[in-house]
Amino acid sequence: MNTLEILERLISFPTVSRDSNLKLIGFVDSFLSERGIRTRLVHNADGTKANLFAAVGPSGLPGILLSGHTDVVPVDGQAWSYDPFRLTLRGGRLYGRGTADMKGFLACAMRAADAARRRELKTPLWLSFSHDEEVGCIGVRSLIEVMAAEELRPALCIVGEPTSMQVATGHKGKTALKADCFGTEAHSAFAPNALNALHLACDFVSTLRRTQERIAASSTGDAGCEVPYTTIHAARIDGGIAANIVPSRSTVWFEIRNAAADDPERLVGQLNRDAECIVHAARSISEAADIRISVRNTYPGLDTPHDDPAVEFVKSLVGRASVMKVPFGTEGGLFAEGVGAPTVICGPGSMDQGHKPDEFVETEQIGSCEQMMYRLVDRLEAGI
C-alpha cells in the first residue's frame, strides 16, 4: 500500500474521541505485523481503546520515535462539502476529518516503517499511536508509563502534529479547571437575603480577568509564541434554574495556557487565595459561601533548546534552517518529561485546517513528509 492508500483507510475509521479507536488500531496492527514489525498494544481501563507501540530494527538500542494520535474531533453540526470519513482528492487537496490533524502523518509513519523493515537498520525506528489526545493528551500517558518502566528512552521523538513541515521546538502547557461556587437558594423576592452563587461566579471571573491583566503587564514573555505570555480565560458559566429562584450553585469552567517560564501550580495557588477572599466577604451573608477550584486535566508545555542536536537532526531531514513554536498543545511535553526524550514537532498540513469542516491536507505536504521519512530511514540504516 502506498501512503495515500493507507491514509484512505485511516480516514475511513471515525475515531472521534468519544468513540472507540480499536478498529483503526486493529488495521494498523495487522498492517505492521504482516510485515514482520514488532507491535504492542496498551489498552485503556475498560478495553475500548488502545495505544500502539511498534519497533523496527535492532532491540536494546534507543530508537527514533514517530508519535501521533489516532483520535479526531467531532463533525457534529459542521457543514461539510464532502463525506468527512471518506478521503476525497480535489485540486491538490486531500479532504477528510483527520487529514491534517493528524492521520496524514500516521500514514507517512506507517509507510516509513514498511520501508525501514527492508533495510539493515543500525538505529531502530519506533512508532507511538495514541488515543484521546484531543481531550487532554489522556491516552498516551499509559504508554509512556510502560516505556519508562521498561527504560525505553527514545534518542529523539518527532511528534507529527501539523506544522506545514516546519520544525517546532515548543508550545505552552495547559491546565483545565473548574470553580464550583456555593451560595444559598431563595425566592427571588427575597434575593438580598440569600447568597447568589452566580454572583460569586462573576466575582471569580473578575479575579481571572485581573490576573490576566497583571500577567500581561508584568511578563517578560516568550517571543517564540504568538501570544508571548501565559493566558487565563473563563470558557463557560453554569448555574441557575429559573428567573425567580436565587441559585445556590454555579460553576465556572476556565483554562490556563502557561508559558514555559511560568508555573501553573503557583498560579492556581494564587487563584485559590483570591477565591478565599471572595468567600470571606460573602460569609457575612451566608456561612454556606464557598468556592472550590479543581483541576480537570493538565499537560506540560514543551521547550526544547534550539541548539539541541535533535533539533539540528530534524532540520537536516526537512531541509529548513529556521524553527518555530506552535500555539496549540501536543503530547511532546509528556514524552520529554516522561521518558526524557529530546522532542520536536514536525508534520504535514496546517492546524489552520484542523477542527473545521472540509479539513484538508495538501498532497504536496504529504509528499514533503514522505521525503523526510525517506531521509530518516537512510540515516537509521547509516546509524545516524
Secondary structure in CASP SS format (residue, H / E / C, confidence):
PFRMAT SS
TARGET T0000
AUTHOR 0000-0000-0000
METHOD secondary structure of the structure
MODEL  1
M C 1.00
N C 1.00
T H 1.00
L H 1.00
E H 1.00
I H 1.00
L H 1.00
E H 1.00
R H 1.00
L H 1.00
I H 1.00
S H 1.00
F C 1.00
P C 1.00
T C 1.00
V E 1.00
S C 1.00
R C 1.00
D C 1.00
S C 1.00
N C 1.00
L H 1.00
K H 1.00
L H 1.00
I H 1.00
G H 1.00
F H 1.00
V H 1.00
D H 1.00
S H 1.00
F H 1.00
L H 1.00
S H 1.00
E C 1.00
R C 1.00
G C 1.00
I C 1.00
R E 1.00
T E 1.00
R E 1.00
L E 1.00
V E 1.00
H E 1.00
N C 1.00
A C 1.00
D C 1.00
G C 1.00
T C 1.00
K C 1.00
A E 1.00
N E 1.00
L E 1.00
F E 1.00
A E 1.00
A E 1.00
V E 1.00
G C 1.00
P C 1.00
S C 1.00
G C 1.00
L C 1.00
P C 1.00
G C 1.00
I E 1.00
L E 1.00
L E 1.00
S E 1.00
G E 1.00
H E 1.00
T C 1.00
D C 1.00
V E 1.00
V C 1.00
P C 1.00
V C 1.00
D C 1.00
G C 1.00
Q C 1.00
A C 1.00
W C 1.00
S C 1.00
Y C 1.00
D C 1.00
P C 1.00
F C 1.00
R C 1.00
L C 1.00
T E 1.00
L E 1.00
R E 1.00
G C 1.00
G C 1.00
R E 1.00
L E 1.00
Y E 1.00
G C 1.00
R C 1.00
G C 1.00
T H 1.00
A H 1.00
D H 1.00
M H 1.00
K H 1.00
G H 1.00
F H 1.00
L H 1.00
A H 1.00
C H 1.00
A H 1.00
M H 1.00
R H 1.00
A H 1.00
A H 1.00
D H 1.00
A H 1.00
A H 1.00
R C 1.00
R C 1.00
R C 1.00
E C 1.00
L C 1.00
K C 1.00
T C 1.00
P C 1.00
L E 1.00
W E 1.00
L E 1.00
S E 1.00
F E 1.00
S E 1.00
H C 1.00
D C 1.00
E C 1.00
E C 1.00
V C 1.00
G C 1.00
C C 1.00
I C 1.00
G C 1.00
V H 1.00
R H 1.00
S H 1.00
L H 1.00
I H 1.00
E H 1.00
V H 1.00
M H 1.00
A H 1.00
A H 1.00
E C 1.00
E C 1.00
L C 1.00
R C 1.00
P C 1.00
A C 1.00
L E 1.00
C E 1.00
I E 1.00
V E 1.00
G C 1.00
E C 1.00
P C 1.00
T E 1.00
S C 1.00
M C 1.00
Q C 1.00
V E 1.00
A E 1.00
T E 1.00
G E 1.00
H E 1.00
K C 1.00
G E 1.00
K E 1.00
T E 1.00
A E 1.00
L E 1.00
K E 1.00
A E 1.00
D E 1.00
C E 1.00
F E 1.00
G C 1.00
T C 1.00
E C 1.00
A E 1.00
H E 1.00
S H 1.00
A H 1.00
F H 1.00
A H 1.00
P H 1.00
N H 1.00
A C 1.00
L C 1.00
N C 1.00
A H 1.00
L H 1.00
H H 1.00
L H 1.00
A H 1.00
C H 1.00
D H 1.00
F H 1.00
V H 1.00
S H 1.00
T H 1.00
L H 1.00
R H 1.00
R H 1.00
T H 1.00
Q H 1.00
E H 1.00
R H 1.00
I H 1.00
A H 1.00
A H 1.00
S H 1.00
S C 1.00
T C 1.00
G C 1.00
D C 1.00
A C 1.00
G C 1.00
C C 1.00
E C 1.00
V C 1.00
P C 1.00
Y C 1.00
T C 1.00
T E 1.00
I E 1.00
H E 1.00
A E 1.00
A E 1.00
R E 1.00
I E 1.00
D E 1.00
G E 1.00
G C 1.00
I C 1.00
A C 1.00
A C 1.00
N C 1.00
I E 1.00
V E 1.00
P C 1.00
S C 1.00
R E 1.00
S E 1.00
T E 1.00
V E 1.00
W E 1.00
F E 1.00
E E 1.00
I E 1.00
R E 1.00
N E 1.00
A C 1.00
A C 1.00
A C 1.00
D C 1.00
D C 1.00
P H 1.00
E H 1.00
R H 1.00
L H 1.00
V H 1.00
G H 1.00
Q H 1.00
L H 1.00
N H 1.00
R H 1.00
D H 1.00
A H 1.00
E H 1.00
C H 1.00
I H 1.00
V H 1.00
H H 1.00
A H 1.00
A H 1.00
R C 1.00
S C 1.00
I C 1.00
S C 1.00
E C 1.00
A C 1.00
A C 1.00
D E 1.00
I E 1.00
R E 1.00
I E 1.00
S E 1.00
V E 1.00
R E 1.00
N E 1.00
T E 1.00
Y E 1.00
P C 1.00
G C 1.00
L E 1.00
D E 1.00
T C 1.00
P C 1.00
H C 1.00
D C 1.00
D C 1.00
P H 1.00
A H 1.00
V H 1.00
E H 1.00
F H 1.00
V H 1.00
K H 1.00
S H 1.00
L H 1.00
V H 1.00
G C 1.00
R C 1.00
A C 1.00
S C 1.00
V E 1.00
M E 1.00
K E 1.00
V C 1.00
P C 1.00
F C 1.00
G C 1.00
T C 1.00
E C 1.00
G H 1.00
G H 1.00
L H 1.00
F H 1.00
A H 1.00
E H 1.00
G H 1.00
V C 1.00
G C 1.00
A C 1.00
P C 1.00
T E 1.00
V E 1.00
I E 1.00
C C 1.00
G C 1.00
P C 1.00
G C 1.00
S E 1.00
M H 1.00
D H 1.00
Q H 1.00
G C 1.00
H C 1.00
K C 1.00
P C 1.00
D C 1.00
E C 1.00
F E 1.00
V E 1.00
E E 1.00
T H 1.00
E H 1.00
Q H 1.00
I H 1.00
G H 1.00
S H 1.00
C H 1.00
E H 1.00
Q H 1.00
M H 1.00
M H 1.00
Y H 1.00
R H 1.00
L H 1.00
V H 1.00
D H 1.00
R H 1.00
L H 1.00
E H 1.00
A H 1.00
G C 1.00
I C 1.00
END
